[in-house]
Amino acid sequence: MRILVHHRTEYRYTQPLTQSVQYLRLTPRSGTSQTVNRWKIACPGADLTEWVDHYGNVCHTLAIARPITSVLIEVLGDVRTIDTNGVIPSGTTTLPFEVFLRETAYTQPDRALAKFAQKFRPPVEKDPIAGLHQLMLGVQEAVAYEKNHTTVHTTAAETLAAGRGVCQDHAHVFIAACRQLGVPARYVSGYLGHGEGTQQTTASHAWAEALVPDLGWVSFDCANGLSATEAYVRVAVGLDYADAGPVRGVRTGGGVEELDVTVKLSPKTAPASEKPASGAKKASEAARSEGQQ
């Protein structure tokens, strides 16, 4: 599938902004599931410095050191994706897998979350793929998809207690549960361009990946109850949202901030020659065939 991306982020301020430093993780890399044909980030009036973090994400530092009342970050891209059956080879990260067992501020469990995770220990230990799909559906059932109830600061424990959240929250709960079960897991940010029955059809998105021995990093989108397909564009990975969120930073001045974000995706189905063989199974299909989903 070919996906054209137009992602526009604009900050407006009631008073002049005197200084701002933003860290952008808005640039995907070519890899197993995608080829980046073209990608451009434009930030008029700002200095951009590119670097690569320890997770392998392409990042930019945006710096502004003059009075300004608005900041525009515009992304234009062209990505060709393929269906990898929801799996990314484990060799795509140079970090020890144990890193992805670390608890963070977002994924620190409370008693309720730890108890929730333990319900899935027997199936995960018996059959990791089937068990993790059960966990994904368990998170989806426990946390209803609802916008405007949580914030970017909401933790996995808070989300589970509230029983409501969005894709970021689903990912954090799933990741926290995986780590309680001794399964390395990571947060993925990106775009979801198309998919029947999905909660978000054209938007920025977030999901999780769990490490399955002898298979690789398997994707789990709890918001939609499926593994990633060719409709997903992977942009950044990390332990949680703090490592992989699109834009984070600090500012001096500016008064009250107003944020406007628009994402427009134009998915185009790839030729049949670029699709996986008909005999291939998605991880989710394999689980269904065993009666686990």
N, C-alpha and C positions, 0 to 999 in steps of 0.2 A: 504494500500500500504506500502510496505517496501522500505525504501530509504537509501542507503549506501552513506555516504558523505566523500569525501576527499578534504579538503580545505587547500591549501598551500599558505602562504604569506611569501615572502622573501624581505628583505630590504638589499641593497648593498650600500656601501659608498666609496667615492674616497679617504677619509682620515679616520684614526681610530676614531671610536666613543668612547668618554670617559665616557659618562653616558646617560642612556635612561630609561624613565618610560613610559610604555604603558598601557592603560586600554582596556581590551579585553571583549567584549560581544559576545562570540562565542559559548556559551553553552546553548542549549535548555533545557527546563524543561518538564517533563511529565505533561499532562493535558488533557482537554476534547478532543482535536483533535489529540493527539499524545502520544506515549509511547517511551521514550528514552531507548532502550535496551543496548546501549553501547556508550560511548563518551569519547574521550581522547584528551587532548591538550598537545603537546610537544614543548618545546622551549629550544633547547640545549644551555647550557651556561648561562641561565637566571634563576632568581628566580621567581616563580609563587606563588601568594597568592590569595586564593579564598575568595570571599565575595558576599553578596547579596545586591543590591541597593534598593531604596525605591519603585521602580516599581515591585520588585520581580524578576528582572533579575539576573541570575548567572553570576558574573563577575570575572575577574582575573586581578591582577596587575602584570605586567611583569617588573622586574627591572634588569638593567645591570649597573655595576659600575666598569668596566674594559675595556681596549682598545679592540675594536673588529671592524671588517670591514663588517660584515654581521649579520643579525638577521633573524632567521627562526622560523615561527610559523606554526605548522602543526596540523591539526585537522582530526581525524578519528572518524566516528560515524555511528551508526545503529539506525534508527528511524522507528517505525511503525505508520502510520497515518491512520485516518479514516475521512470520509466525514461527517462533522457536519452541512452541508447545509450553510456553510459560517458564522456560529454563534458561539460565545464563550460566556458562561454565564457571566453576569455582576458581579457576586460574586467573580470572579477570581482576582479582584483588591481590596486592602484594602484602597486605597486612595479615598478621596471624589471625586465624578464625576466632581465637579466644577474645579478641578485641570486641567482637560483636555479641559477647555475653555480658558486657559491662552494663550496669544499671546507670541511668542518667536521671536528671531532674524530671524529665518527661515520663520516663518508664519505671521510676522507683515504685515498687508495688506496696500496697497496704495489705492488711489481712484479707480483705474481701477479694482483691485481685489475685493474691497468692492462692486462695481457696478456689477461685474460678479456674485458674490455670491447672491445678492438680486434678480436676475432673477429666482432663484430656491426657494425663500422663499414660494410662494404660494403652489407649489406642495409638498414641504417638510412638511409644516404645515397641508396640507390636508391628506397626506398619507406618513409618514416618509420613509417607505421602498421604495415605488415607487419613491418618490421625490429624495431620496439619490441616487437611481440608475440613475435617470435623471442627477443629478449632476456629477456622475462618468463619464457618457458618454459625458457630457458637457466638463469636463476637458480633456477627451481623444480627443475630437474634437478640443479644443482650443490649446492643446499642443501636437504637433506631436512627435512621438517617434524618437529621433535622438541622437546617441552616439557622444561623444567628442565635444559637444557644450556647456555643462555646467560643473561646477566643484562641489566638495563637499561643497563649500561655497555659491553656488547660492541659492538665496531666492525664495520663492513662487512668490512674486511680480515680480522679475526679470524673472522668468521662464514664467509667463503668458505674460509678455511684449514681450519676445523673440518668444514665440509660439513654442518652441522646448525644449526637455529635455528627461530625462530617468526616470526610475521607482521612484527614490528618489524624483525627481522634481514633478512628478505627485502626489505623496503622499502628499508633502508639500502644493501644490495648493489645493487639496481636503480638507486637514485638515484645512487650513486657511479659506476656504469658509464655512466649517461646523461651525467653531467657530464664524464666522460672523453671522450665522443663529441661534446661541445659542445651537448648537448640540455638545456635548463633542466628541472629536475625538483624536485618538492617532496614532502614527507612529509604524509600525511593520517591523522589519528586519528579514530575514530568507533565505530560499532557495526555488526555484521553480524547481521541479524535472521533471515534464512532463505535457503536456497538449496540445491538438490539437489546432492549431491556435494561440498559444501564441507567443509573441515577443521573449521571452527568454525561451529556452527549458531546459537548464542545466546551472544554474547560481545562484549566490547570487541575492537576490531580495528584494524589499521593497514594501509595500502596506499600506493601511490605514484601521482603524476600527472606526466606528461611533457608538455611544450608542443610541439604539432604545428602548424606554420604553416598558416594559413587554416582551422584547425579548432578549436583551443582546447586546454584541459588535458584530456588523455585519461588515464583511470584504468587502473592495472595492479596487480592483486592477485596477486602471485607465489605466495603461499601456496596459492591456489586455482586459479591459471591462468586468470583471466578478468578482464574489465573490470567495474566496479561496475554494479550493477543497482538496481532499486527496493528491494532488501533492505538497502541500505547507507544509514546515516545519517552524514553528514559533520559532524564537530564542530570540528576545528581543523586548520590547515595550518601548515607552516613548513619550514625547511631540513632539519630532522631531528627526532628524538624530543625533543631538548632544547627545541625551540620549540613542539612540539605535544602533548607528553605530558599526560595528564589531571591529574596532581598532582605538584608538585615543591616542595621547600622545605627549611628548616633548623629546628633546634630546639635548646633548651638544657635539659639534664637529661633525665629520663625513663628512664635506665638502658637495659635491653634493650627493643627495640621489636618488637611482633608486629602483623602486618598481615593483615586479613581483607577480601577484596573479593568481592562477589557482584553479578552482573549478570543481571537477568531481563528478557527482551524478549517482547512478545506481538504478533507480526505478524498483521495482518488484511488479506486481499487487498482491494484497492481495486476499486470498480465498473469495469465495462468502459469507461465513458466517460472514465475518468481514465488509461487505459493508452495508450501510443503507437500510432500507426497500424500496421496489420499489415505494411505495406510497409517500415517503418523497419528499418534494420540496425544492430546493435551494431557497434562498432569491431572486436570480436573476430570477429563473424560475417563482416565484410568481409574480414578477414585469412584466415579459413578458406576463403572462396569463391575466394581467389586461391592456395590451396594452401599458405599459410604457417603454418597452425596445425592 
